Amino acid sequence: MTPTRLVAISLCVATGCASASQGGDASASPEDAAAATPKDPNAPKPRSTLAVRGADPIKGRKLVAKEKPRDPEWTPLPVTPLPEFGVRSVYPTMAAPGSLVEITGGGFTKSVRVEGPGGAWEVVEVDVGRIVARVPAGAEQPGPITVVRGKSKAASTAAFVPMLADTTFGRPVERLDRGLTARVFVLPDGATELPDFGEVGDPVGVVHLAGVDVPSGPFKGFVDRGGPRNTFVAMHANGGLNVTAEGEVELCVESDDGAQLYLEQNLVVDNDGVHEAKEVCELVYLEPGLYQVDLLYFQAEGPVALRLSWTPEGGRKAPIPVDALFPPQR
């Protein structure tokens, strides 16, 4: 079959940017809110240069990271709060019930309440510029997240989209300081290869991958405007891979359908195309450092799978642990 030429699609943006409102009702429709959302300049952006066709994977070559390796106890930099009460961003904008979600803004106090899809959310952590809350079990329909402080309300302008719980991408997220950040895109029906993410249109949402160990299985789908979509979707996940020892490493990507793994914008593993769950491995020589990771993935039809594993020099093959993956600074 001839690969379908991917064209740009105009889609609702749900990147999690937000603005504040006080003393009013926060019930704007998700569609209107998302359409009015400015893009967060600090959010990771897809790099179209990664979709160049015909590039040869780096095989056995030495790669050097631009950053030093991170300490295992590393924590994200503190959030700079807004000068006034308000909501600035929500991360991730798509997550299954039971997941933790970060809300940034300003003027938060220990007494704030969080309301969103499914009703009242459990507040797990709070400081003046940041709240961590849990998606309730009854969350089903997209909607804004509202922080309530006394009689004042501040709502996200972008809708939060509850994901359908499953054993693939719909597993609850228990931590946000490790893993990868992934933007989700809708592809034209019939796509047979990874798209150029610079031309495929705006993302429909952002998910947090707490590790990349999705076994082969049925996928209920990401929720778009038209409802759940489990065919012809794509993700661009990025962050950092922490390598603490120098040596030869075998990196493996198992996927259904296509995927590519880049380190420091070098194509390392190419597993593109429409296929059942299949693993491709490549050898690279890595010095200690935090390597920029870009993982591109698309799902055509049928089951899904997406797994990253490694075999360090002198070690055994294992899934890359979540402690070795660092999301971009938000």
N, C-alpha and C positions, 0 to 999 in steps of 0.2 A: 504494500500500500504506500502511496506517495505521502510523505509527511505533510500534514496540514500547515499552511502558513498562518502563523499566529498574528492576530490583529489586535489593536488596542480596543479595550472595552471601557465604557464609562460606567463606573460603579460607585456605590455609596462608600465613603471613606469612614472607617471606624477605628482610627488610630489611637484614640484615648485622650486627645487633647480636650481641654475643658475650659470653661470660664465661670465666673462667680455670679450669683444672684442672691439678693438678700430679701427676706421677708415675703417672698412670693411663692407661688405654686410652681413646683419643678416637674410638671407633667407634660412637657413638650414631647411630641411624637419622636420615636427613634429616627425615622427617616428625615424629619426636618432638622433634628439636632445634628445628625451625622453630616448632612449636607452643608451645615453652617460651620463645621469644625475646621479651624485652620490646622495645617500640618505642624506637628511638633518638630522644630528645627534640631532638637537633640535626639530624635528617634533614629534608629539605624535605618538606612535606606538601601534598597536593592541596587546593586552595581551592574549595569548592563554589560560592562566589559567582561563579566564572568561567563557570558553566554556565547562567547566566540566559538564557532564550529571548527572542527579539525585540529584543535590543540591536542598535543600529545601529553599524556600524564607524565609527571615527574617520577621516573623509575630509578631507584637506587641513588638519587642525587641528594646532596647535603642541603638542608634548608636551615636558615637562621632566622629566629624570631626578632621582631623589632623591639619587643619588651622583655624585661627580665622575668624569670619565673615568679609566680605569686606565692606568698606564704600561705600554708594551709589554713591559717586563721584569718585570712583576709576578709574584710567586710566592706561593703560599698561606702562611698563617701556620703556624709550627711546631706540631707536634702536642704537646700536653701528655701526657707518658707516665704510665701507671699506676704507682703506688708499688711494685708487686710484679710479678713475671713473670706475664703473662697476655695474652689476646687480648680486645680490646674491640669491634672492628668489622671488617668486610670490605666493600670497595667496589671495583667493583660486585659484586653477588651473582649476576649473569648475564653471561657473556662467552664469546666464541669462543676456541678454542685459539689460542695465540700472543699473547693479550691480556695487558696488564699489569693487576695487581690490587693494591690497597693494603690492607695489614693493619695496624691500629693496636692498641696495647696498651702493654706495659711490660716492662722487663727483657730487651730483645732485645740480643744481642751479635753480633759479626761472624761467629761460628761457628754461628749458628742454622741449622737446616734447616727447610724448609717441605714438608709433605706434604698431598696433597689428591686430588681426582678425577684419575685418570691417573697417580698415583704421585708421585715427587719433582718439585717445582717449582724452576725456576731462580730464585735470589735475585739480583735486579738491584741493589737498594739496601737498606741497613739502617742504622738508628740506634736509640737506646734505646727510642723509642716508635713506630717506624714501619718497616714492611718493604714493599718493592715486589717482587713476584714475578711470574713469567710462567706462564700456564696451559699445561701440556704438550700436545703433539699428541695424546696418547692419552686425553685427558679426555673422557668420554662420560656417565657416570652422576653424578647429584647426590651430594654428600657434604660433610662438614665439612672445614675447612682446619685443619691442625694445625701449630703451631710447636714444634720440638723443640730444647731447649737442654740438652745433656748427657743426663741421665737424666730430665729433667722435660719434660712435654708440656702445651701449652695449646691448646685447640681452640675454634673458633667454634661457637656453639650453633645458628646458622642454617646451613642447607646452602648450599654454593655450587653453582650450576647451570650446567654447560657448555652453551653454545649451539651449534647446528648451523651450521657455516660455510657462508655463502652471500654473494652480492654485495649484499645489502640490509642488514638489521640484524645479520647475522652476520659482519661484517668485524672482523678483529683490531684492538684498541684499543692504540695506540702511546704515547699520552700522556694523563694524567689531570688536568693543570692547566688545560686548555682544553677547551671543549665544554659540553654540557648534561647534567644528571642527569635520568633518566627512570624513573618508576615504571610498572610493567607490570600491567595488570588484565585479568581475563577477563570478557567480557560474555555476557549471555544470547543464545542462538542467535536470529537474526532481527533483531538490533538494526539500526536504520537511521539513527541519528544519534549524535552524541557524547553520552556519559552525563553525569550529574551525578557528578563524581568523589568527592563527599562521601557518596554513597549506594551506590556500586557494590561496596563490600566492600574487603577488604584487598588490597594488591598481592601478586602472586606473585613479584616480584623487582624489582631495580633494575639498569638498564643505563646505560652511559655512552655518550653520543652525541658522538663526536669529529667535530664538524661535522654539519650536517643536509643531506646531499646523497645521498639514497637514490634511485637511478634506478628506473624502472618495471621490475618483473621478478617472478619467482616467489619466494615466501618459504617457507623450510622450517619456520619457526615458533619461538615461544618455548616452552621446556620447562616444562610444568606437571606436577602429580602424575601425571596420566594419560598423560604423554608429550608429544611435540611438538604444539603447537596453533598453526595458522596461519590460523584463522578466528575472528572475533568476539573480538578482543583490542583493548585500548586502551592508550595511553600518555599520561602527563602529564609533559612535560619542562619543567624550569625552570632558571634561571640568570640571567646578565646579558649584554646586548648592549652592546659598547663603541663609542660614537660619539665621534669626535675632532674633527669639523668640523661647524659649524652649516650647516643648509640643508635644502632639500626632498629627501626620499628616497622612492623608490618601493620598497615592500616586497612581495614576491611569495611565495605559498605554492602549491606544486604538490603534490597529494596524491591518493592512491587507497587508502582511500576518503576520509572526511571529516577536516578539520583546521580549527583556529582558531588565530590568533596574537594574543597580548595583549602590550602594553607598558604597564608600570605599571598593570596590571589594566584597561586600556582595550582593548576589542576593536578590532583594527586590520584584520585580514584574516579573512573568514568564508568558508570553503570546505567547509562541513559537508555531510553527506548521503552516500548511496551513489552512487558514480560511478566511471568510469574515471579514469585520470590526467588531471587538469585543473588549470590554474593560474588563480589569482585574485590581482590586484595592487591595491594602494591607495597613494595619496600621503599622506605625513605630513611635517610640518616638525619636525625634531629639533634641539635644542641639544646641545652636547657633554655627555656624561655616560654613566654605566653604567646602562642601562635594565633594569629587572626584566622578564624574558621568561618567558612561559608559553605553551608550544606544546602544544595538545591534539590528539590524533590517534586515529582508530580504523580498524581493518581489519575489513571484513565477510567477503567471500570473494574469491577470485581473486588477481591480482597486487597488489603493494604499490608505493607511491611516496611519498616525503616529501622535499621540497626547499625550502630557504629561499634566496631570492636578493634582491639589492638593486641599485638604480641610484642612486648618490649624485648630488647636483646637479652637473651638468657632467661626470659620469663615465659609464662603461659598465656595463650589466647584468652581474652575475657572482654566483656562489654566495657567500653570506656566509662569509668565511674563518673557519677554526677559531680563529685568533688573536684574533678579535673576540668570541668567545663564552667566558664564564667560568662554571664550575660554582659552585654555592653552597659556601660555606666548610664543610668537613666537620669 
